[in-house]
Amino acid sequence: MKNTFGNNISLTLFGESHGEYIGAVLDGLAPGIVIDDGFIKSQLSLRRPAGKIGTARHEADEYRIVSGAFNGKTTGTPLTILIPNTAQHSKDYAATRAYPRPGHADYTANVKYHGYEDYRGGGHFSGRVTAALVAAGAIVLSALREKGIVIGTHIASCAGISDRGFANTAEEITALNQKEFAVLDDEKGAEMRAAIEAAAAEGDSVGGVLQTAILGVPAGVGEPWFDTVEGVLSHALFSIPAVKGVQFGDAFNMVNGRGSDYNDSFYISDKEIKTRSNHNGGVNGGITNGMPILFSCAVKPTPSIFKAQNTVDMFNMTDAVLELKGRHDPAIIHRARVVVDSVAALAIADLLAIRYGIDYLMN
Ligand SMILES: Cc1cc2nc3c(=O)[nH]c(=O)nc-3n(C[C@H](O)[C@H](O)[C@H](O)COP(=O)(O)O)c2cc1C
C-alpha cells in the first residue's frame, strides 16, 4: 500500500469521498516557507466544479493546517492539512454497491481491499481527494515561485477541439493561472465548454489533453537512471485519477520524423546555453537542460455516465445493467489542470531537494 510520494519532500494523501475528512501530510518541507492562504484558496477554487460543466457536488473546501506551520510559515516538521467533507449523498451509492462502474475503480478496489473499502462516492479513488493534493501543492507552488520557477497548464484539447500551443510561455502562464477554464484561445474554450455541456445533456462525458510548461528550473536537475525528470514527473502525474497517458515534449510526434527534424540544436544567448527548439521538453538523459520542461497528460472521459451500461453483480456473479444516479463531472480535464500543476510542483521540488538540499526552498 503506498499513499506516499517523494523521496526528500514527501506527500501522504488520506481520506475518502464520503468520509469525515480528506487530507495531506507534507514532510521534508524547508522551514520558513510562507503559507499563502489567499493562494491556497484560489487554487482550491480553480479545482472546484462550476456551472453545467462540473458535478453538482459543491464543497466549500474549508481547509485547516493542523501541524507544521507557526506564525504563517512552515516549521520544517510534518505539515498536515485537513479538509472536511460536507456535501456527501451516500445513499446514491448503496443501491449500486454490487454493480461496479465500468472504467472506475469499484471492481479493482473491491478485489484489492477484500470488500472492506469505503465504496461511497468512489471512496479513496474519488477525484474529491485531489482537493487535499491541490492545497498541499499550493504551498509548494508558492515556494517554487519565490525561486523563479513557475508552472502552468492549458487544455490543449477537449472533445476533439484543440487550443493553440504555447507561444510566449511566461506571460501565458500568468494569464492561465487566473483562468477558471484554462485555454490560450478563449474562442476554442467556448467551443470546448459547449461540447462538455452537450455530452452532459446526453448523460455522457468527454476527455482531452492537458499541456504543461515548467519555467525556471536550472540545468542539471534529475537523477538517472531511475529518478529521471521524466520518471519522477510521470510517477506523480499517473497518480491523478483519470490520467491515462503522459508524453514529454513532442514524444509521440517525434517517432514520425527524423533526427534532423527533432534534435534541439544548441546556441549561446547571454553566456547561457539554450536550444532553438524544444522537442525534447527540456530534458536530455533524464536531466533538465534549462529550457522549459514541457509535458502533456491524456485525461480520459469521466467513467461515471448516466447511460445504461453493461456490468456485473459482483456478489451474485451474474451479468447486470447499471443505471447510475448521483453527481458527476461530465469532464474532468478542466478541473484536473490545477491538480497537474500541484503534483508537478511536488515532483520538481523533490528533485531540487535532492540536488540542492531541502533548505533550497527556504524563503
Ligand atoms: C478532479 C477530478 C474529478 C473527478 N470526478 C469524477 C467524477 O465526477 N466521476 C467519476 O466517475 N470519476 C471522476 N474522476 C475520475 C475517477 O476518480 C477515476 O477515473 C477513477 O478513480 C479510476 O481511475 P483511472 O481512471 O485512473 O483508472 C475525477 C478525477 C479528477 C482528477
The ligand as an SDF file (V2000), in Angstrom:
LIG
                    3D

 31 33  0  0  0  0  0  0  0  0999 V2000
  -10.6860   16.4430  -10.3510 C   0  0  0  0  0  0  0  0  0  0  0  0
  -11.2430   15.0810  -10.6880 C   0  0  0  0  0  0  0  0  0  0  0  0
  -12.6170   14.8860  -10.6740 C   0  0  0  0  0  0  0  0  0  0  0  0
  -13.1610   13.6310  -10.9940 C   0  0  0  0  0  0  0  0  0  0  0  0
  -14.5310   13.4970  -10.9850 N   0  0  0  0  0  0  0  0  0  0  0  0
  -15.0700   12.2880  -11.3030 C   0  0  0  0  0  0  0  0  0  0  0  0
  -16.4930   12.1130  -11.2970 C   0  0  0  0  0  0  0  0  0  0  0  0
  -17.2640   13.0410  -11.0270 O   0  0  0  0  0  0  0  0  0  0  0  0
  -16.9610   10.8860  -11.6070 N   0  0  0  0  0  0  0  0  0  0  0  0
  -16.1430    9.8400  -11.9470 C   0  0  0  0  0  0  0  0  0  0  0  0
  -16.6260    8.7630  -12.2350 O   0  0  0  0  0  0  0  0  0  0  0  0
  -14.8130    9.9810  -11.9630 N   0  0  0  0  0  0  0  0  0  0  0  0
  -14.2390   11.1710  -11.6500 C   0  0  0  0  0  0  0  0  0  0  0  0
  -12.8770   11.2990  -11.6560 N   0  0  0  0  0  0  0  0  0  0  0  0
  -12.0390   10.1800  -12.1550 C   0  0  0  0  0  0  0  0  0  0  0  0
  -12.0270    8.9380  -11.3140 C   0  0  0  0  0  0  0  0  0  0  0  0
  -11.6580    9.2160   -9.9890 O   0  0  0  0  0  0  0  0  0  0  0  0
  -11.0870    7.8890  -11.9570 C   0  0  0  0  0  0  0  0  0  0  0  0
  -11.3880    7.7290  -13.3020 O   0  0  0  0  0  0  0  0  0  0  0  0
  -11.2010    6.5530  -11.2490 C   0  0  0  0  0  0  0  0  0  0  0  0
  -10.6520    6.6510   -9.9590 O   0  0  0  0  0  0  0  0  0  0  0  0
  -10.4860    5.4180  -11.9750 C   0  0  0  0  0  0  0  0  0  0  0  0
   -9.1160    5.6870  -12.1080 O   0  0  0  0  0  0  0  0  0  0  0  0
   -8.4020    5.7010  -13.5500 P   0  0  0  0  0  0  0  0  0  0  0  0
   -9.3190    6.4480  -14.4690 O   0  0  0  0  0  0  0  0  0  0  0  0
   -7.1070    6.4450  -13.3230 O   0  0  0  0  0  0  0  0  0  0  0  0
   -8.2000    4.2850  -13.9710 O   0  0  0  0  0  0  0  0  0  0  0  0
  -12.3060   12.5450  -11.3300 C   0  0  0  0  0  0  0  0  0  0  0  0
  -10.9170   12.7500  -11.3340 C   0  0  0  0  0  0  0  0  0  0  0  0
  -10.3780   14.0040  -11.0180 C   0  0  0  0  0  0  0  0  0  0  0  0
   -8.8870   14.1980  -11.0690 C   0  0  0  0  0  0  0  0  0  0  0  0
  1  2  1  0
  2  3  1  0
  2 30  2  0
  3  4  2  0
  4  5  1  0
  4 28  1  0
  5  6  2  0
  6  7  1  0
  6 13  1  0
  7  8  2  0
  7  9  1  0
  9 10  1  0
 10 11  2  0
 10 12  1  0
 12 13  2  0
 13 14  1  0
 14 15  1  0
 14 28  1  0
 15 16  1  0
 16 17  1  0
 16 18  1  0
 18 19  1  0
 18 20  1  0
 20 21  1  0
 20 22  1  0
 22 23  1  0
 23 24  1  0
 24 25  2  0
 24 26  1  0
 24 27  1  0
 28 29  2  0
 29 30  1  0
 30 31  1  0
M  END
$$$$
